Amino acid sequence: MKGRRRIAGWKDKILFTPGPLTTSQTVKQAMLRDLGSRDVEFIGLVKDIRNKLLELGQVSPDQYTTVLMQGSGTFGLEAVVSSTVPPDGRLLVIVNGAYGRRLAAIASVLRIDTATLEYAENTTPDLREIADTLKTDGKITNVSVVHCETTTGIVNPIREIGEIAAKYGAKYFVDAMSSFGAVPIDLAECKIDYLVSSANKCIEGVPGFSFILCRLNSLKETAGYARSVSLDLLGQYQGLEKNGQFRFTPPTHALAAFRQALAELEAEGGVGGRAERYRRNYETLVGGMRRMGFTEYLKPEDQGYIITSFLYPDDPNFSFEKFYESLNQKDYVIYPGKVSDADCFRIGNIGRIFEADVKALLAAIAETITEMGVKLKYTLQGSKFPRVRS
Ligand SMILES: Cc1ncc(COP(=O)(O)O)c(C=O)c1O
């Protein structure tokens, strides 16, 4: 378990969650610095991070730029929604989970004219309906969707939706919070104008800021659109371009950790290497859970390798609170479900966790289930590895 071991005297729990995530010791150690926000070293670090993120998005600095934004991922989302929809614009939000609903909620608080297309949480959006909506509703100027809906783990077809948005001349915004860095995304090919992710997801930095990859031509058209000072996307970009500095106090320690996290991503073989580890975590997890008799909420063909929702076992002895607490006492942190119409819990495969950690979690789950007296039915599909979307 390279890179994730415990500091003497501490025993960190392993986080099988959608975030915050387990990080390597070297990433944490990189924070043991006090960098001045106007220091040349810090300005160089910010520049390197911005460039490296463009490489991960497979785009060139002629066409795209990276804007770093203080705060968690939601602050980055709110920056895009509040700064890129024209004052008289209309936003189409495609929803099949809690994070899609959050985008619509952000737009509603900002009093942005919004249309939503809602789908069941175990269903990918209907591309024909999206095209029809854009065709008939001529007022839509912006379209947004979540890539991996962390509510369930479903992966939405961002390339196909991007093609539709481009066909109807709408700006296209993707919340790739839980996928960027571990699922290959070519922004230009997917026709993405804005993509948001954050420091403590698949790049395995610590929490503290989000980042937005922006198509330069689109961003430069947004003068006067911002509905917030601190979350003004164009303002933040202009500040960073002017002198390489943040407009307001930057998360210096989180940025130092992020530079180390990017180096560790590269050492692992970049997005491809990380995808391979997470996919192996996923296959080990789902194979083991199925063998015990657990069932996933999603159909395998819609499921990504980032996070998996499992249905509660059909046994009166099962209580999620007891299950969670018992695993927690064994140092494994899982996550409650977020699905509206089914009782589920979630297990994430992302962060500094390896196949051996997943196997240890599976052993702890088997022990916990026995302690609780829960009986699970072995299913025939148990031994077969599912095919997942990427
Ligand atoms: C897809 C998605 N969008 C948005 C968020 C919100 O990010 P944060 O909690 O960092 O604000 C998350 C967090 O897990 C997410 O998975």
The ligand as an SDF file (V2000), in Angstrom:
LIG
                    3D

 16 16  0  0  0  0  0  0  0  0999 V2000
  -20.5990   15.0210   -8.7130 C   0  0  0  0  0  0  0  0  0  0  0  0
  -20.3980   15.8990   -7.5250 C   0  0  0  0  0  0  0  0  0  0  0  0
  -20.7310   17.2070   -7.6110 N   0  0  0  0  0  0  0  0  0  0  0  0
  -20.5740   18.0390   -6.5770 C   0  0  0  0  0  0  0  0  0  0  0  0
  -20.0340   17.6110   -5.3930 C   0  0  0  0  0  0  0  0  0  0  0  0
  -19.8800   18.5760   -4.2440 C   0  0  0  0  0  0  0  0  0  0  0  0
  -18.5530   18.7890   -3.9430 O   0  0  0  0  0  0  0  0  0  0  0  0
  -18.1470   19.4440   -2.5250 P   0  0  0  0  0  0  0  0  0  0  0  0
  -18.7480   18.5740   -1.4670 O   0  0  0  0  0  0  0  0  0  0  0  0
  -16.6460   19.3770   -2.5850 O   0  0  0  0  0  0  0  0  0  0  0  0
  -18.6600   20.8230   -2.5050 O   0  0  0  0  0  0  0  0  0  0  0  0
  -19.6660   16.2560   -5.2430 C   0  0  0  0  0  0  0  0  0  0  0  0
  -19.1130   15.7550   -3.9790 C   0  0  0  0  0  0  0  0  0  0  0  0
  -18.9180   14.5790   -3.7720 O   0  0  0  0  0  0  0  0  0  0  0  0
  -19.8460   15.3970   -6.3470 C   0  0  0  0  0  0  0  0  0  0  0  0
  -19.5100   14.1150   -6.2620 O   0  0  0  0  0  0  0  0  0  0  0  0
  1  2  1  0
  2  3  1  0
  2 15  2  0
  3  4  2  0
  4  5  1  0
  5  6  1  0
  5 12  2  0
  6  7  1  0
  7  8  1  0
  8  9  2  0
  8 10  1  0
  8 11  1  0
 12 13  1  0
 12 15  1  0
 13 14  2  0
 15 16  1  0
M  END
$$$$
